[in-house]
Amino acid sequence: MKTIDLTHTIKENMPVYPGTEPPTIVKATSVEVEGFAEKLLTLFSHTGTHMDAPAHMLKEGACLDQMEVSTFMGKAVLVDTIDIPGKEVELEDLLPFKAALDESDYLILRTGWSRFWGTDDYFGPFPVLSQEAAKWVSERGLKGIGVDAISVDPIDSTVLPNHLILLGSGMVIVENLTGLDDMPDSFTICCLPIKIGQADGAPIRAIGMVQ
């Protein structure tokens, strides 16, 4: 089995959602002085490649630590949206994948936006689902959806309708994936979040596994 890392490295000065502070990483101890090395990390729960829980947007939504660990892995269907930058992914773009999605756990949208990581272009305009498409996806019984962009909504959205639709169905959302260029149309995804109490979201180490 081939395993591919789909995770951006967390480091200072990395891209973060507008209004969010970037992480700070401080050398707290060293092997030379204390005899062991540790770093002090300060970061928001939605830093880097991360997962949104329903609790991120919904008062009564589930937190990640309340979910079965099996929620965070499963069969994924990759849908390529690279050719529609700045446009909505419509329902008609997804219908050809209905049969595959109905037998899968995750929908992964490859926007190609990870190539802009570390530049101003990363903040859009990247492809996002139309609200009709998001509602259709939310009705497929999937565990989650993932994208190689910073959000499932446009960066200038103030109401975040796709978040509300998808999280409202109990799905999780994975954002800031990378490495999707190396993935086939179907693969196994594993995206385990740090187990934080009452987690509205958490950084993950996402990997794709291909037979």
VMD Tcl script that draws the C-alpha trace (Angstrom):
set ca {
  {0.00 0.00 0.00}
  {1.26 3.49 -0.90}
  {0.80 6.19 1.74}
  {0.81 9.90 0.83}
  {1.00 12.80 3.27}
  {-1.85 15.27 2.67}
  {-0.89 17.66 5.49}
  {0.76 21.09 5.55}
  {3.49 21.58 8.15}
  {2.54 23.81 11.08}
  {5.10 26.58 11.50}
  {5.27 30.27 12.25}
  {4.28 32.68 9.46}
  {2.12 30.04 7.77}
  {-1.16 31.01 6.05}
  {-4.12 31.31 8.44}
  {-7.72 32.36 7.96}
  {-8.05 36.17 7.93}
  {-8.53 37.42 11.47}
  {-6.83 34.39 13.01}
  {-3.41 34.75 14.60}
  {-0.64 32.57 13.17}
  {0.89 29.97 15.48}
  {3.86 30.69 17.69}
  {6.43 27.98 18.32}
  {8.89 28.63 21.12}
  {11.91 26.54 22.04}
  {11.05 25.84 25.68}
  {13.84 23.43 26.60}
  {16.87 21.93 24.88}
  {18.91 18.76 25.10}
  {22.02 20.85 25.75}
  {20.59 22.71 28.79}
  {17.73 20.72 30.34}
  {18.62 17.33 28.88}
  {15.42 17.12 26.82}
  {13.82 19.15 24.04}
  {10.29 20.56 24.10}
  {8.47 23.30 22.20}
  {5.72 25.55 23.50}
  {2.94 25.79 20.92}
  {0.28 28.50 20.78}
  {-2.25 28.10 17.99}
  {-5.91 28.34 17.11}
  {-7.86 25.10 16.81}
  {-8.37 25.64 13.06}
  {-4.70 26.09 12.17}
  {-3.17 24.44 9.13}
  {-4.65 21.23 7.78}
  {-7.52 20.85 10.20}
  {-11.01 19.50 10.78}
  {-14.18 21.46 11.60}
  {-16.67 19.85 13.95}
  {-20.40 20.67 13.82}
  {-19.76 22.56 17.09}
  {-17.68 25.03 15.09}
  {-20.85 26.68 13.79}
  {-23.77 25.11 15.65}
  {-24.52 25.66 19.34}
  {-25.78 22.11 19.83}
  {-23.36 20.56 17.32}
  {-21.10 17.64 18.21}
  {-17.50 18.23 19.22}
  {-14.73 16.15 17.67}
  {-13.90 14.39 20.94}
  {-17.53 13.20 21.13}
  {-17.38 11.46 17.77}
  {-16.48 7.86 17.05}
  {-12.89 7.62 15.86}
  {-14.14 5.76 12.78}
  {-15.64 9.09 11.66}
  {-12.17 10.30 10.78}
  {-11.30 7.70 8.15}
  {-12.87 5.94 5.22}
  {-13.18 5.60 1.48}
  {-12.81 8.88 -0.39}
  {-13.96 9.99 -3.82}
  {-11.83 12.68 -5.47}
  {-13.59 15.26 -7.64}
  {-11.37 17.52 -9.73}
  {-12.50 21.18 -9.83}
  {-9.22 22.67 -11.07}
  {-10.79 23.88 -14.31}
  {-13.41 26.06 -12.60}
  {-11.42 28.57 -10.50}
  {-13.48 31.36 -9.00}
  {-16.71 29.58 -9.92}
  {-19.16 27.49 -7.98}
  {-19.12 23.71 -8.26}
  {-22.67 23.02 -9.36}
  {-24.81 19.99 -8.67}
  {-24.45 18.90 -12.28}
  {-20.67 18.69 -11.75}
  {-21.19 16.17 -8.94}
  {-24.00 14.01 -10.32}
  {-21.61 11.77 -12.34}
  {-20.04 10.76 -8.99}
  {-23.32 9.86 -7.27}
  {-22.87 6.08 -7.44}
  {-19.31 6.27 -6.12}
  {-20.24 8.72 -3.35}
  {-23.14 6.54 -2.22}
  {-20.58 3.80 -1.50}
  {-18.00 6.09 0.11}
  {-17.36 8.09 3.26}
  {-15.67 11.29 2.10}
  {-15.93 13.68 -0.81}
  {-12.58 15.34 -1.56}
  {-12.51 18.40 -3.84}
  {-9.23 18.99 -5.63}
  {-9.24 22.71 -6.42}
  {-5.50 22.89 -7.08}
  {-5.26 25.77 -4.63}
  {-2.59 24.13 -2.49}
  {-0.07 25.26 -5.12}
  {-0.63 28.83 -3.87}
  {0.16 27.97 -0.23}
  {2.27 30.74 1.26}
  {1.14 33.39 -1.25}
  {-1.67 35.96 -1.30}
  {-3.35 33.96 -4.08}
  {-4.12 31.20 -1.60}
  {-6.98 33.29 -0.22}
  {-8.97 33.01 -3.44}
  {-11.03 33.06 -5.42}
  {-11.02 29.24 -5.22}
  {-13.84 26.91 -6.33}
  {-16.56 26.21 -3.76}
  {-19.77 24.24 -3.82}
  {-22.96 26.03 -4.73}
  {-25.52 25.87 -1.94}
  {-27.59 23.46 -4.02}
  {-24.56 21.20 -4.44}
  {-23.69 21.47 -0.74}
  {-27.22 20.44 0.23}
  {-27.05 17.46 -2.14}
  {-23.70 16.41 -0.65}
  {-25.13 16.76 2.86}
  {-27.84 14.24 1.96}
  {-25.45 11.51 0.79}
  {-24.78 10.06 4.26}
  {-21.09 10.93 4.09}
  {-18.82 11.29 7.11}
  {-17.14 14.37 5.74}
  {-15.82 16.55 2.96}
  {-12.27 17.78 2.36}
  {-10.72 20.54 0.24}
  {-7.21 21.71 -0.63}
  {-8.27 25.32 -0.01}
  {-8.67 27.39 3.13}
  {-12.47 27.13 3.28}
  {-15.55 25.48 1.80}
  {-17.05 28.98 1.51}
  {-15.67 32.01 -0.35}
  {-13.11 33.87 1.74}
  {-15.27 37.00 1.76}
  {-18.43 35.20 2.93}
  {-19.85 36.48 6.20}
  {-22.66 33.93 6.59}
  {-20.74 30.75 5.57}
  {-23.74 28.90 4.11}
  {-21.82 25.79 3.02}
  {-20.39 25.36 6.50}
  {-23.88 25.56 7.97}
  {-25.34 23.10 5.45}
  {-22.57 20.51 5.74}
  {-21.98 20.74 9.48}
  {-25.73 20.86 10.02}
  {-25.99 17.36 8.57}
  {-23.43 16.05 11.07}
  {-20.56 15.94 8.61}
  {-17.03 17.09 9.40}
  {-15.10 19.46 7.14}
  {-11.40 19.11 6.37}
  {-9.63 22.22 5.05}
  {-6.12 23.06 3.85}
  {-5.31 19.63 2.42}
  {-2.29 19.29 0.16}
  {-0.77 16.56 -2.00}
  {-3.99 15.78 -3.86}
  {-2.20 15.92 -7.22}
  {-0.81 12.49 -6.37}
  {-4.14 10.93 -5.48}
  {-6.32 8.73 -7.72}
  {-10.07 9.08 -8.13}
  {-10.67 6.75 -5.18}
  {-8.52 6.16 -2.11}
  {-8.67 5.69 1.65}
  {-8.31 8.82 3.75}
  {-7.30 8.98 7.38}
  {-7.49 12.38 9.10}
  {-7.16 12.02 12.85}
  {-7.68 15.23 14.85}
  {-5.81 15.99 18.06}
  {-8.14 14.84 20.87}
  {-8.96 18.16 22.51}
  {-11.81 18.39 25.02}
  {-14.93 20.06 23.58}
  {-13.11 20.51 20.28}
  {-14.85 22.79 17.76}
  {-11.98 21.86 15.46}
  {-8.42 20.59 15.59}
  {-5.28 20.21 13.51}
  {-5.03 16.82 11.85}
  {-2.43 14.63 10.20}
  {-4.17 13.65 6.99}
  {-2.89 10.80 4.87}
  {-4.14 9.09 1.73}
  {-3.68 5.36 1.25}
  {-3.71 3.76 -2.18}
  {-3.67 0.04 -2.90}
}
mol new
graphics top color blue
foreach p $ca { graphics top sphere $p radius 0.5 }
foreach p [lrange $ca 0 end-1] q [lrange $ca 1 end] { graphics top cylinder $p $q radius 0.2 }
display resetview
